[in-house]
């Protein structure tokens, strides 16, 4: 934890580029100190938690001036796309959960990328119909879906913003023009992925000047990004979907090595969609998140509902039986996820059936034992129609970011944002990275003659595990949480909710605690003293375990008599509040 915190200190010297207010710089210093000490940050009026100090400072400045959480999100996201391009940005997509204090209502917005209309179920198969190697599919234009984050930012601002749109882009524009210090995490990501980044000229020129990966601490400018933001400030996010920039995106995708099928028409017809929130009750709380095409809220909800009847609070986090219950509930949820979850505009998804109390009771009954389940299979939830689907074959890797914000009006925002894999498709346009989101589809379209729900289809949105979550009690938010991490996101979020609500951990302790994740097979344990101690106990009750690095990126805010915020020590983020 201390080592990761020291990495964050690199950013302190660059904060003068984002603000000249000494008091605000002291706020960042206090946030870094709280993180080093493992303590939550407390505030009364507003708070922002995200994965980079420069981005958090940009959001805090907006909130301090009376902006809303939607306003602050725009500032945070545009800075993240500049300083953390390996994880999210204007070329990617996001899911947003919003609690509106004035109306006491919850809204979820789907800003997921879409497949081109020319895509077919065989997009990621070779001439013999066999699935491509993952990176053979990822690198280049084939994997690029319609960028959606700009449209989502604009839609959230249209609905809930108060500040001038152009002002929200100023922090990122200033940093892109004047430069920012390359962080330790960004430098390591570039070095690790240098061979793939080198395959595209624009990407190589930016990240690998003189053929060498950018080192930590170097001042990096991005005039192309500044120009994109300047155009966006004048004309809005529409520049991504029609006009010169849209043409550049399409040309880059279609002329890249491993070319893609994205067209100007695909960009022109893209729309952010409002979806019904998916909520479950858990110990008197309503846990709400994003429904399909995200599998997040359904899977997190299934895990929580499956363990609700067991005495987790009494067992506590040090008991292997707690992790057996959580682990096997997760395995059952992932079995259902593989069979049933996909874009509900294309595939009938039994959301209500999967979360039905009677169905969950049958799944929970399987856990009435003291050893690991020998196997887990998809259940048979109630449908209002017939369906005969096969289990999914897809790979979702962890390069994502999460933003949690509470504003002075009482609004709450939870948004998980991504370009999918590290640096997405490794293609750049306008100073930003284009996503490889289409590889979240199943590469295989059928199994044993049955169609896979998450297969590629024209205009479809790939399934995601992103789980932006707001927990309500008596109709008001008590927890705003989310994480990057690929399909492990589901386990991270469920574990953190349990740690906070059942085990009474403060938000920072719940976020910092060692990660234990089971997605259907091996029990993955973060390589810590706790993981080392728990590993033989889990093996003794029937699990195969694997100790290793598990890099979550949780950012959360708990709401009680005051606001308390936490930032994942595994990343560079902080919390600022007032």
Secondary structure per residue as TSV (DSSP state, phi and psi in degrees):
chain	resnum	aa	ss	phi	psi
A	1	X	-	360.0	-45.9
A	2	X	H	-63.2	-39.6
A	3	X	H	-61.6	-43.0
A	4	X	H	-66.3	-35.2
A	5	X	H	-65.8	-40.7
A	6	X	H	-62.5	-32.7
A	7	X	H	-61.7	-38.1
A	8	X	H	-64.5	-27.4
A	9	X	G	-63.6	-20.9
A	10	X	G	-54.6	-35.0
A	11	X	G	-72.9	-21.7
A	12	X	G	-58.2	-34.9
A	13	X	G	-73.7	-17.1
A	14	X	G	-97.2	-2.8
A	15	X	G	-67.8	-22.5
A	16	X	G	-64.3	-21.9
A	17	X	G	-74.6	-22.7
A	18	X	T	-96.3	-26.7
A	19	X	-	-158.6	150.5
A	20	X	-	-108.1	6.9
A	21	X	-	-85.6	116.0
A	22	X	H	-61.3	-36.7
A	23	X	H	-61.9	-38.1
A	24	X	H	-69.3	-36.7
A	25	X	H	-63.0	-37.5
A	26	X	H	-64.5	-33.5
A	27	X	H	-62.4	-41.9
A	28	X	H	-63.3	-43.5
A	29	X	H	-59.8	-40.8
A	30	X	H	-65.2	-38.9
A	31	X	H	-64.1	-42.1
A	32	X	H	-64.4	-38.7
A	33	X	H	-65.3	-42.8
A	34	X	H	-61.0	-41.2
A	35	X	H	-64.0	-42.4
A	36	X	H	-62.1	-35.3
A	37	X	H	-86.0	-4.0
A	38	X	T	70.6	28.2
A	39	X	-	-108.3	144.3
A	40	X	-	-70.4	154.2
A	41	X	E	-90.0	134.9
A	42	X	E	-110.3	146.7
A	43	X	E	-157.4	170.9
A	44	X	S	-112.6	-32.5
A	45	X	S	-111.1	-46.8
A	46	X	-	-152.1	164.6
A	47	X	E	-162.2	147.5
A	48	X	E	-138.5	135.3
A	49	X	E	-130.8	123.6
A	50	X	E	-155.8	-178.6
A	51	X	S	-90.1	6.7
A	52	X	-	-152.2	133.4
A	53	X	H	-58.1	-37.4
A	54	X	H	-64.9	-39.5
A	55	X	H	-69.2	-41.3
A	56	X	H	-63.9	-41.8
A	57	X	H	-61.6	-40.4
A	58	X	H	-61.6	-43.5
A	59	X	H	-67.0	-39.5
A	60	X	H	-62.9	-40.0
A	61	X	H	-60.1	-39.9
A	62	X	H	-66.9	-43.9
A	63	X	H	-65.2	-38.3
A	64	X	H	-64.6	-25.9
A	65	X	T	-90.5	7.3
A	66	X	T	94.1	12.1
A	67	X	-	-74.1	163.3
A	68	X	-	-89.3	172.0
A	69	X	H	-61.5	-32.9
A	70	X	H	-67.6	-41.0
A	71	X	H	-59.4	-49.6
A	72	X	H	-61.9	-36.5
A	73	X	H	-60.1	-41.3
A	74	X	H	-60.4	-44.6
A	75	X	H	-64.8	-44.5
A	76	X	H	-62.1	-48.2
A	77	X	H	-64.2	-41.1
A	78	X	H	-68.2	-32.3
A	79	X	H	-73.1	-42.3
A	80	X	H	-56.6	-42.1
A	81	X	H	-62.6	-23.2
A	82	X	H	-86.4	-49.0
A	83	X	H	-94.9	-13.1
A	84	X	-	-133.3	52.9
A	85	X	T	-67.5	-16.1
A	86	X	T	-70.3	-14.6
A	87	X	T	-113.5	-40.9
A	88	X	-	-155.5	176.4
A	89	X	-	157.8	-173.2
A	90	X	T	-67.9	-17.6
A	91	X	T	-92.8	9.9
A	92	X	S	-117.5	-148.8
A	93	X	E	-146.4	174.6
A	94	X	E	-162.2	160.4
A	95	X	E	-119.1	139.3
A	96	X	E	-128.8	132.3
A	97	X	E	-115.3	128.7
A	98	X	E	-127.6	128.6
A	99	X	E	-105.5	124.1
A	100	X	E	-100.0	113.8
A	101	X	T	-67.4	-34.8
A	102	X	T	-66.3	-34.1
A	103	X	T	-110.6	-4.8
A	104	X	T	54.1	42.0
A	105	X	E	-121.0	156.9
A	106	X	E	-115.7	133.3
A	107	X	E	-128.9	139.0
A	108	X	E	-120.2	133.7
A	109	X	E	-115.1	130.5
A	110	X	E	-97.2	104.2
A	111	X	E	-108.9	45.7
A	112	X	-	-84.2	143.8
A	113	X	-	-66.4	158.0
A	114	X	-	-119.3	154.6
A	115	X	-	-75.3	144.8
A	116	X	-	-58.7	153.1
A	117	X	T	-66.6	-19.5
A	118	X	T	-86.8	-2.9
A	119	X	-	-71.8	149.3
A	120	X	-	-128.0	166.0
A	121	X	T	-59.0	-14.5
A	122	X	T	-99.6	18.9
A	123	X	T	-55.4	-37.6
A	124	X	T	-112.6	38.7
A	125	X	B	-125.1	152.6
A	126	X	-	-83.1	-175.8
A	127	X	T	-62.7	-22.8
A	128	X	T	-90.5	2.7
A	129	X	S	83.7	12.9
A	130	X	-	-93.9	144.3
A	131	X	B	-60.5	138.7
A	132	X	-	-69.8	157.5
A	133	X	-	-59.5	145.6
A	134	X	H	-56.3	-52.4
A	135	X	H	-73.9	-20.8
A	136	X	H	-66.3	-28.4
A	137	X	H	-85.1	-34.5
A	138	X	H	-74.6	-52.6
A	139	X	S	-77.1	119.9
A	140	X	S	115.4	-165.6
A	141	X	S	-83.0	-19.3
A	142	X	T	-58.8	-33.2
A	143	X	T	-89.5	-1.7
A	144	X	-	-84.1	123.3
A	145	X	-	-98.8	172.2
A	146	X	-	-60.8	120.6
A	147	X	-	-58.9	134.8
A	148	X	-	-123.4	-19.8
A	149	X	H	-58.1	-43.3
A	150	X	H	-58.0	-42.9
A	151	X	H	-64.4	-38.4
A	152	X	H	-65.8	-44.3
A	153	X	H	-57.7	-45.5
A	154	X	H	-66.8	-40.1
A	155	X	H	-66.5	-41.3
A	156	X	H	-64.2	-40.7
A	157	X	H	-66.4	-39.9
A	158	X	H	-61.2	-39.1
A	159	X	H	-79.8	-42.0
A	160	X	H	-130.2	2.9
A	161	X	-	-82.6	154.2
A	162	X	-	-121.6	-30.3
A	163	X	S	-80.9	159.0
A	164	X	-	-65.0	133.1
A	165	X	H	-54.7	-47.5
A	166	X	H	-61.6	-35.1
A	167	X	H	-64.0	-30.3
A	168	X	H	-72.0	-22.7
A	169	X	H	-91.4	-9.3
A	170	X	H	-62.7	-44.0
A	171	X	H	-57.4	-46.8
A	172	X	H	-67.9	-38.4
A	173	X	H	-63.3	-40.7
A	174	X	H	-65.9	-43.9
A	175	X	H	-64.9	-39.5
A	176	X	H	-64.5	-35.8
A	177	X	H	-76.6	-48.2
A	178	X	H	-84.4	-24.3
A	179	X	-	103.5	156.6
A	180	X	E	-139.6	154.6
A	181	X	E	-77.9	128.4
A	182	X	-	-63.5	126.3
A	183	X	-	-77.4	164.2
A	184	X	H	-59.6	-41.8
A	185	X	H	-67.6	-42.9
A	186	X	H	-63.5	-43.4
A	187	X	H	-60.5	-43.4
A	188	X	H	-65.7	-37.9
A	189	X	H	-64.2	-41.9
A	190	X	H	-63.6	-46.5
A	191	X	H	-62.4	-40.9
A	192	X	H	-66.2	-34.2
A	193	X	T	-106.7	16.5
A	194	X	H	-56.2	-40.6
A	195	X	H	-62.0	-40.8
A	196	X	H	-76.3	-37.1
A	197	X	H	-62.9	-29.0
A	198	X	T	-72.8	-11.7
A	199	X	T	-76.9	-18.7
A	200	X	S	-116.0	131.7
A	201	X	H	-62.3	-49.1
A	202	X	H	-61.3	-41.3
A	203	X	H	-66.4	-43.2
A	204	X	H	-64.6	-40.9
A	205	X	H	-61.6	-38.5
A	206	X	H	-78.0	-49.5
A	207	X	H	-91.0	-20.6
A	208	X	S	-129.0	58.9
A	209	X	G	-60.9	137.3
A	210	X	G	60.1	22.1
A	211	X	G	79.4	5.2
A	212	X	S	-117.0	142.0
A	213	X	-	-60.8	142.1
A	214	X	-	-60.1	131.9
A	215	X	-	-85.5	159.2
A	216	X	T	-62.7	141.6
A	217	X	T	93.0	-14.7
A	218	X	-	-72.6	145.9
A	219	X	E	-81.1	122.8
A	220	X	E	-117.7	126.7
A	221	X	-	-109.1	151.5
A	222	X	-	-137.6	76.9
A	223	X	H	-61.6	-30.0
A	224	X	H	-66.2	-39.6
A	225	X	H	-65.9	-42.4
A	226	X	H	-59.6	-40.3
A	227	X	H	-67.0	-40.1
A	228	X	H	-61.0	-44.3
A	229	X	H	-66.4	-35.2
A	230	X	H	-62.9	-44.6
A	231	X	H	-64.3	-39.9
A	232	X	H	-66.1	-35.6
A	233	X	H	-64.3	-36.8
A	234	X	H	-80.1	-41.0
A	235	X	H	-115.5	-4.9
A	236	X	-	83.9	-176.0
A	237	X	G	-72.1	-8.3
A	238	X	G	-60.8	-19.8
A	239	X	G	-63.4	-19.8
A	240	X	G	-80.4	-15.8
A	241	X	T	-117.6	-5.6
A	242	X	S	-161.9	148.2
A	243	X	S	100.8	-167.8
A	244	X	H	-58.3	-42.9
A	245	X	H	-66.6	-41.7
A	246	X	H	-59.4	-41.3
A	247	X	H	-62.2	-41.7
A	248	X	H	-63.4	-40.2
A	249	X	H	-60.8	-49.1
A	250	X	H	-64.7	-44.5
A	251	X	H	-60.5	-41.5
A	252	X	H	-63.8	-41.7
A	253	X	H	-68.6	-43.1
A	254	X	H	-78.4	-21.3
A	255	X	H	-105.4	1.1
A	256	X	S	-70.7	161.1
A	257	X	S	-59.1	141.2
A	258	X	S	59.2	58.9
A	259	X	-	-64.4	154.1
A	260	X	-	-108.1	-178.4
A	261	X	-	-110.2	8.4
A	262	X	-	-60.8	137.1
A	263	X	-	-125.8	165.9
A	264	X	H	-61.6	-33.6
A	265	X	H	-66.3	-39.0
A	266	X	H	-57.7	-42.8
A	267	X	H	-67.5	-42.7
A	268	X	H	-64.4	-30.7
A	269	X	T	-95.1	1.3
A	270	X	-	-66.7	138.7
A	271	X	-	-139.8	138.0
A	272	X	-	-69.9	141.4
A	273	X	E	-118.1	132.7
A	274	X	E	-82.4	129.9
A	275	X	E	-119.8	155.4
A	276	X	-	-64.8	133.7
A	277	X	-	-64.2	144.2
A	278	X	E	-102.1	117.6
A	279	X	E	-126.7	144.4
A	280	X	E	-131.1	155.5
A	281	X	E	-92.2	138.3
A	282	X	E	-145.0	107.9
A	283	X	T	50.0	46.2
A	284	X	T	83.4	3.5
A	285	X	E	-111.8	151.5
A	286	X	E	-102.6	114.8
A	287	X	E	-98.7	114.7
A	288	X	E	-123.3	141.7
A	289	X	E	-158.5	-157.5
A	290	X	-	-94.1	126.9
A	291	X	-	-84.6	-170.8
A	292	X	T	-53.8	139.3
A	293	X	T	-80.9	0.7
A	294	X	B	-80.9	139.9
A	295	X	-	-92.0	-1.1
A	296	X	H	-60.4	-57.4
A	297	X	H	-65.8	-36.3
A	298	X	H	-65.7	-48.1
A	299	X	H	-68.8	-44.3
A	300	X	H	-60.1	-43.5
A	301	X	H	-62.2	-41.6
A	302	X	H	-62.7	-43.5
A	303	X	H	-60.1	-50.0
A	304	X	H	-63.9	-45.1
A	305	X	H	-65.9	-34.1
A	306	X	H	-67.7	-36.0
A	307	X	H	-92.6	-6.0
A	308	X	T	-58.2	-35.1
A	309	X	T	-82.2	-0.5
A	310	X	S	-103.0	153.3
A	311	X	-	-82.8	60.6
A	312	X	H	-59.6	-39.3
A	313	X	H	-60.9	-38.8
A	314	X	H	-74.0	-41.7
A	315	X	H	-65.4	-43.2
A	316	X	-	80.2	169.4
A	317	X	T	-73.6	-14.9
A	318	X	T	-90.0	-1.1
A	319	X	-	-98.2	127.3
A	320	X	H	-60.9	-25.7
A	321	X	H	-67.7	-31.0
A	322	X	H	-60.4	-44.2
A	323	X	H	-75.0	-28.4
A	324	X	H	-61.3	-46.9
A	325	X	H	-63.2	-47.7
A	326	X	H	-65.7	-43.5
A	327	X	H	-64.2	-44.6
A	328	X	H	-75.2	-31.5
A	329	X	H	-61.9	-38.7
A	330	X	H	-67.8	-41.5
A	331	X	H	-60.1	-42.2
A	332	X	H	-64.9	-41.7
A	333	X	H	-64.0	-40.6
A	334	X	H	-69.3	-31.0
A	335	X	H	-64.8	-42.8
A	336	X	H	-67.2	-39.8
A	337	X	H	-57.8	-45.2
A	338	X	H	-64.2	-30.3
A	339	X	H	-87.2	-41.0
A	340	X	H	-114.5	-23.3
A	341	X	-	-89.1	130.5
A	342	X	S	-169.5	-173.1
A	343	X	-	-67.3	114.5
A	344	X	T	-71.2	-9.4
A	345	X	T	-74.7	-16.2
A	346	X	T	-117.6	-28.7
A	347	X	S	-130.6	131.0
A	348	X	-	-63.2	120.5
A	349	X	-	-114.5	123.1
A	350	X	-	-82.8	63.2
A	351	X	H	-57.7	-49.9
A	352	X	H	-63.2	-39.4
A	353	X	H	-65.6	-39.0
A	354	X	H	-68.3	-25.7
A	355	X	H	-108.0	5.6
A	356	X	-	-62.3	135.8
A	357	X	H	-57.6	-40.5
A	358	X	H	-66.9	-40.8
A	359	X	H	-65.8	-45.0
A	360	X	H	-61.4	-35.1
A	361	X	H	-62.9	-38.2
A	362	X	H	-67.9	-35.4
A	363	X	H	-71.9	-41.9
A	364	X	H	-63.3	-33.3
A	365	X	H	-61.7	-26.4
A	366	X	T	-65.8	-20.3
A	367	X	T	-90.2	2.8
A	368	X	-	-76.8	71.3
A	369	X	S	-160.4	-178.9
A	370	X	S	-119.3	-1.0
A	371	X	S	-121.8	166.7
A	372	X	-	-63.4	145.6
A	373	X	-	-61.1	133.9
A	374	X	S	-65.6	-30.3
A	375	X	-	-155.3	158.6
A	376	X	-	-131.3	133.7
A	377	X	-	-128.3	158.8
A	378	X	-	-60.6	141.4
A	379	X	-	-85.6	-167.0
A	380	X	-	-125.6	76.4
A	381	X	-	-68.2	159.6
A	382	X	-	-72.7	130.1
A	383	X	-	-107.7	158.3
A	384	X	S	-100.2	20.6
A	385	X	S	-165.6	168.9
A	386	X	-	-82.8	154.0
A	387	X	-	-160.2	141.9
A	388	X	-	-139.8	88.9
A	389	X	-	-114.4	156.4
A	390	X	B	-101.2	162.0
A	391	X	-	-70.1	147.5
A	392	X	-	-73.8	151.9
A	393	X	-	-127.7	96.4
A	394	X	-	-152.3	161.8
A	395	X	-	-129.4	126.7
A	396	X	-	-122.9	114.8
A	397	X	-	-102.7	157.3
A	398	X	-	-90.7	89.1
A	399	X	E	-138.8	93.5
A	400	X	E	-154.1	172.3
A	401	X	E	-145.4	161.0
A	402	X	E	-134.3	144.5
A	403	X	E	-127.3	128.1
A	404	X	E	-123.1	131.6
A	405	X	E	-142.5	138.4
A	406	X	E	-121.8	130.7
A	407	X	-	-102.6	176.1
A	408	X	T	-71.2	-9.7
A	409	X	T	-91.6	-5.0
A	410	X	S	92.5	1.9
A	411	X	-	-72.4	149.3
A	412	X	E	-127.0	139.1
A	413	X	E	-130.9	131.4
A	414	X	E	-127.3	117.7
A	415	X	E	-136.4	125.8
A	416	X	E	-107.1	131.8
A	417	X	E	-134.7	145.8
A	418	X	E	-156.8	158.2
A	419	X	E	-115.0	8.0
A	420	X	E	82.3	-98.0
A	421	X	S	-80.5	170.5
A	422	X	T	-56.2	118.6
A	423	X	T	61.4	22.8
A	424	X	T	54.7	-128.9
A	425	X	T	-79.6	-4.5
A	426	X	S	69.2	16.7
A	427	X	-	-103.7	142.9
A	428	X	E	-123.4	143.6
A	429	X	E	-142.8	135.8
A	430	X	T	59.4	25.8
A	431	X	T	85.3	4.2
A	432	X	E	-128.6	159.4
A	433	X	E	-87.4	138.3
A	434	X	-	-88.1	142.5
A	435	X	-	-67.6	164.8
A	436	X	-	-121.0	39.0
A	437	X	G	-63.1	-24.2
A	438	X	G	-65.8	-19.3
A	439	X	G	-76.4	1.7
A	440	X	G	-79.8	-10.9
A	441	X	S	-71.7	159.7
A	442	X	B	-68.9	132.0
A	443	X	S	-69.7	-34.8
A	444	X	-	-86.0	143.2
A	445	X	S	-97.2	-24.0
A	446	X	E	-140.3	158.8
A	447	X	E	-141.5	127.3
A	448	X	T	51.1	38.1
A	449	X	T	82.4	-2.7
A	450	X	E	-106.4	141.2
A	451	X	E	-71.3	148.6
A	452	X	B	-94.9	130.5
A	453	X	T	-58.0	-39.7
A	454	X	T	-93.9	32.8
A	455	X	B	-75.6	161.0
A	456	X	-	-68.8	135.7
A	457	X	-	-146.5	151.1
A	458	X	T	-59.1	128.0
A	459	X	T	78.0	2.8
A	460	X	-	-83.8	154.9
A	461	X	-	-103.5	129.0
A	462	X	-	-68.6	149.3
A	463	X	-	-63.3	146.7
A	464	X	B	-131.5	162.2
A	465	X	-	-107.4	1.2
A	466	X	-	-58.1	133.9
A	467	X	-	-131.3	57.5
A	468	X	-	-61.9	128.8
A	469	X	E	-134.7	138.9
A	470	X	E	-124.2	125.3
A	471	X	E	-99.6	128.5
A	472	X	E	-113.1	147.0
A	473	X	E	-133.8	125.2
A	474	X	T	53.6	37.3
A	475	X	T	82.0	3.3
A	476	X	E	-123.8	146.9
A	477	X	E	-65.0	138.1
A	478	X	E	-122.8	-13.5
A	479	X	E	-155.8	132.7
A	480	X	E	-122.7	121.5
A	481	X	E	-149.9	157.2
A	482	X	-	177.5	173.2
A	483	X	-	-159.6	154.6
A	484	X	-	-80.7	178.6
A	485	X	S	133.5	17.5
A	486	X	G	61.1	-143.2
A	487	X	G	-71.7	-11.6
A	488	X	G	-71.5	-15.7
A	489	X	H	-50.2	-42.6
A	490	X	H	-57.6	-47.3
A	491	X	H	-66.8	-40.4
A	492	X	H	-58.5	-47.7
A	493	X	H	-69.2	-44.9
A	494	X	H	-60.6	-45.1
A	495	X	H	-61.5	-41.4
A	496	X	H	-68.3	-38.6
A	497	X	H	-63.0	-44.4
A	498	X	H	-63.3	-44.0
A	499	X	H	-61.0	-39.1
A	500	X	H	-77.9	-47.2
A	501	X	H	-82.5	-39.5
A	502	X	T	-94.2	-37.6
A	503	X	S	-100.7	1.7
A	504	X	-	68.2	20.3
A	505	X	-	-75.0	143.4
A	506	X	-	-67.4	166.5
A	507	X	H	-61.4	-38.2
A	508	X	H	-68.8	-40.7
A	509	X	H	-64.5	-40.6
A	510	X	H	-64.5	-38.1
A	511	X	H	-72.7	-37.9
A	512	X	H	-79.5	-21.6
A	513	X	S	-59.2	151.1
A	514	X	-	-55.7	144.0
A	515	X	-	-89.5	135.1
A	516	X	E	-131.4	120.2
A	517	X	E	-134.4	136.5
A	518	X	E	-132.6	113.0
A	519	X	S	-101.7	13.8
A	520	X	S	135.8	-19.7
A	521	X	S	-134.6	-101.5
A	522	X	S	-65.6	138.5
A	523	X	E	-83.2	112.4
A	524	X	E	-90.1	125.8
A	525	X	E	-121.1	131.4
A	526	X	E	-63.3	137.1
A	527	X	S	-77.2	80.1
A	528	X	S	-129.0	176.4
A	529	X	H	-60.6	-38.9
A	530	X	H	-65.0	-44.2
A	531	X	H	-62.4	-41.0
A	532	X	H	-63.5	-37.2
A	533	X	H	-72.3	-36.5
A	534	X	H	-79.4	-27.2
A	535	X	H	-53.9	-51.7
A	536	X	H	-67.0	-29.0
A	537	X	H	-67.0	-39.8
A	538	X	H	-72.5	-36.6
A	539	X	H	-61.9	-37.0
A	540	X	H	-65.8	-23.5
A	541	X	T	-106.5	16.3
A	542	X	T	111.8	5.5
A	543	X	-	-96.4	148.6
A	544	X	-	-88.2	128.6
A	545	X	E	-117.7	156.7
A	546	X	E	-141.2	118.8
A	547	X	E	-91.3	136.1
A	548	X	E	-176.6	-175.3
A	549	X	-	-77.7	128.9
A	550	X	-	-127.8	106.7
A	551	X	-	-100.7	78.8
A	552	X	-	-70.9	174.1
A	553	X	-	-148.8	52.0
A	554	X	-	-68.3	138.1
A	555	X	E	-138.2	122.3
A	556	X	E	-146.0	161.7
A	557	X	E	-135.6	129.3
A	558	X	E	-102.0	140.6
A	559	X	E	-118.6	117.0
A	560	X	S	-139.3	-129.6
A	561	X	S	-63.8	-24.2
A	562	X	S	-142.8	171.8
A	563	X	E	-89.1	133.6
A	564	X	E	-128.3	133.1
A	565	X	E	-123.9	152.6
A	566	X	E	-133.7	149.8
A	567	X	E	-130.0	138.4
A	568	X	-	-64.6	124.3
A	569	X	T	-67.5	-11.4
A	570	X	T	-80.1	-9.7
A	571	X	S	-126.4	-173.1
A	572	X	S	-95.7	3.0
A	573	X	-	-73.3	166.6
A	574	X	E	-141.3	176.7
A	575	X	E	-122.0	134.0
A	576	X	E	-126.4	135.4
A	577	X	E	-147.0	168.6
A	578	X	-	-141.7	360.0
